[in-house]
Amino acid sequence: MTAVGERAVPAHAKVNLWLHVTGRLANGYHSLDSLHVRTSLADRLWFTPADSPALEVTGRFSAALQDLDGSRNLVTRALAAVAPTQAFRIVLEKNIPVASGLGGGSADAAATLRTVSGLTEDLPAIAATLGADVPSCLHDGTVMTAGTGDVVTPVEPLPECALVLVNPGTALPTAKVFAGFEEPLSVPRPLTRPPESFDDLVRELANRRNDLEPAACRVEPGISDVLSALRTTPGIALARMTGTGATCFGLAGTLRQADRAAALLRRHHPGWWIEATIILTQPRAGP
């Protein structure tokens, strides 16, 4: 259990460097094969013991959560799952776009589980009840995920690199994208060895894809525009959608290259949300 108080707890966004849909399950869900990385972009949470529970949402993307019923908020649900008799005043600074494919809500839930719970072995099972991405967000570094997201395998850190994250300003519900998925199922393609260089990583990613990209583009055509813009921007080695969208990423060798690419994109597309960030290649000390 991590001490609570005035110190901010970061909840880092996740990016799917690839996402393969490998099966359709009888319960209506899908089995997946994906590589998750965490980025320096993060929400922040503060937990203060209180007489009665309270959640305050601030930050750039707070408006999207203001009307959400408390029982549906992943932070509230995570707290109830591991500390039902404890009361906290929680402040959530929302810096990750909502329903964007970046796992912001899942990262918030995982940060809550890790901060207020004294449990360790039971956390992955509890996380799986909260959402498909929550188990992977319990981990600091790069992980492979399988099943419905509940099978998580840590892998060696990737080479240092950066991302340009771009969202056309659209929240895209996961269920809507999966409902429109019509493509053939994929065979899992886990990493057999960690890439030794940035070029190795680009080659590995070029042999994989995000199977949900076509469905997401049919639901939100603006995603195609984002991908086209990223693929023609200097300094971007590869562009792909993350998760169920609508956020896409451009892979760059350095943060300087990512910053330059982001500046160019902002100049031509002022209405898009654009953020340069790095992949966290080493585990963090703490939540």
N, C-alpha and C positions, 0 to 999 in steps of 0.2 A: 504493500500500500504506500502510495506516494503522499507526502505531507500536503495538506490543503492550506490555502491561505491566500496571500496577496500575489504569489508568484504565478505568472501566466503559464498555462499548460498548452503547448502547441498541438494542433490537429492537422497534420500535413496532408495535402491533396495527393491522391493517387492518380497514376496514368497507366492505362493498359497499352504497353508497347505492341502487343498483338492480342487478338481475342478471336478464338475459333469456337464455333458452335459445333459440338461433337455428337449431340444426341437430343432427342425429344423424350421426355419422361412422362410416365402415365399420369402424374399429378399436374401436368401442364407446364412444368418448369423445363429448363434445358440444361444439359451438361456442357461444361465449357473447358477450354484450355487457354490459359492466359498468362502473360508475364506482367506483374504489377511492379511499378517503381513508385517511390515517394518523392515528392518535390519540396523545394524550399517554400513554395506558396502554402500558407497555412491559416486556418482559423485559430483563434486563441480563446481559451476558457479560463475563468477564475472560479474557484469553489470556496465558499465561506460557510462554515457551520451556522445554522440559523434555527430559530424557533419553529418556523414554518417554511415549506419549500417555495422557491420563487425562481423563475427563469427570465432573465432580461436579455434580449437579442439586440446587438448594436452592429455597426459596421456597414460597409457599402451595400451588402446584399441582405440586410436585415428585413427590408420591406417584404420580401418573398415569404418570410416565416411569421409575420405578425399575426396573420389570420389563421394560422395552423393550430388546430385543437391540441392542447397540451399532451393528451394521451397519445397523439400521433408523432410528437417530436421525438427523434431518436435519442436525444440527450435525456429527456424525461424517462423514456422507456428503459434506457440503459441503467439509470440510477435506480429505478424501481426493481430491476432484475437482480441487482447485487447489494443494494442497501435500502430495502423497503422501509426500514424503521428510522432511517437517518434523514434529517432535513438539511438542505443546503440552499443558499442563495447562489445561483449560478449566473454568471455573465458570459454570454457567448458573443464574441466579436466575429461576425460573418464576413470573411474576406474571399471565400471560395464561392463562385456562382452556384445557385441552387438548381438541381435537376440538370446538371451540365455534363455528366459523365466523369467528373473528377472525384467522386466519392466523398464530398464534403460532409454530408450527414453521417456517413459511415465512419469517417475519421473522427468526427465529434463524439459519436457513440463509443468508439474504441478508446478514445482519450478519457472518457468518463469512466468506463469500466476499469481501466488501468489505474486511475487516480483514486477512486473511492472504494475499491474492492481490495480485500486482503486475500482474495482467491488467486490461484495461479493456474493449476491444472484444469479447473472447470471453466475458465474464461472462454476458450475457443468454442465450447459447446453452447455457452450462453450467447456469445457473439453471433453464432449461426442462426439463433432464433430472431435476431434483430434485423438481419439483412445479409444479402449475398456477399457484399464487400467488407462487412465488419470483421470477419475473422482475419483477412489479410491485413487489415489496418491495425491489428494488434501488434504487427511486426514492424520493426524499424527500417529494415532494408528491403532489398529486392526479393520477391517471392514468385514461385510458380503456383498457380491455382488450378484446381480440377474439380470434378463433381459440379455442384451448383455454386461453387465458391468456398465450400466448407473444407476442402482438402488443400492444405497450404504447405508448401515446401520451400523453406529458405534456400536461396542460391548465393553463389559468390558475388561480391560487389561487381557491378559493371564498370567499364572504363569511364573516367570522368567526362561528362558531356552536359549539354544544356538543352532547354526546350523553349520554344515560343508557343504559348498557349493562346488559342484564338477561338472566341465564341461569337456567332453572329448576333447575339442578343436574344437567344431563344432558349426557353426551358423546355426540355424534351422528356416526357414521361417514359420510363423504361418499358412499361407494359405496352405502350403504343408501338414502340419500335419492335419488340418481340412479336407482337401481333402481325406485323407486316413482314416478318422474316420469311422469305420464300426460297432462299438459296440452298444448294446441296450441303449436306453435313460435311464437316471436315474431319480429318484424322488428327489426333493430338500430335503436336510437334514440340515437345519439351526440349530445353537446352541439354545437349550432351556434354558440353564443356563451356566454361565461361569465355566470352569474347576477350581477347587479349588487348585489343586496341579499338579505337573509335571506328576505324574502317571495318574491322571484323564485326562489330556490332551492327553497322549499317548493312553489311552483307547478310547477317543472320535475319534481320528484320525484313529485308527485301524478299526473303523466301517465305514470309508469312503475311498475314493480313488481319483486318478486322472484318469478320464475316457480317457484322451488323451494319456496316457502312451503307450498302445499297438500300436497305430498308429505311435507315435513318434519312438518307437523302431523298427518298420518296416522300417521307413525312415532312421533312424540312429541306426544301431545295437550296436554302442558303448555305447548307453544309458543303455542297459541291462548289459553291463560289469560294468558300474559305479554303478548301483543299487546293483549288486551282491557284489561288493567290499565294499560298504557302509554297507550292511546288515551283513557282516562277520567281521566288524571292531569293536573291543572292545570300549564300551562307547556309541555306537549308539543304540538308543532305537527303531527307526523307520526310514525307508528310502523311499523316494518318489520323483518323478519328479515334478518340479514346472512349472506351466504354460504350454506352448507348447514345453518346453525343449529348448536346450538339457541339461540344468543344472538340477541336482538333489540335494536333501538335505538329510542330516542325522541329526536327532534330538537328542540333548544331554542335560543332565540336567544342566550342567555348562559350562562356557567358557573354564575352564581348561580341562574338558573332551573333548570338541570340538577341542581344540588346540592339545591335544595328538592324537586324532583320525586323524586330518589333517596331523600331522607329519608322522604317520604310512603310510597313503595313499600316501604322497609325496615320501616316500622311495621306494614304490613298483610301483608307477605310475608317474614317473617324467615328463611325457609329458602332464599330465592333469593340468587344472587350478583348484586349491584347495584353499579355503578360509574359515577360522573359523570366525564366526560373532555371534552377539547376536540379539535376537528379541527385538525391542523397545517396551517395555511394557507400557511406560508412554508417553503422548503427549509431544512434544518438545515446548519450548518457542521460537516461531519464525518459519520461513520457513525451 
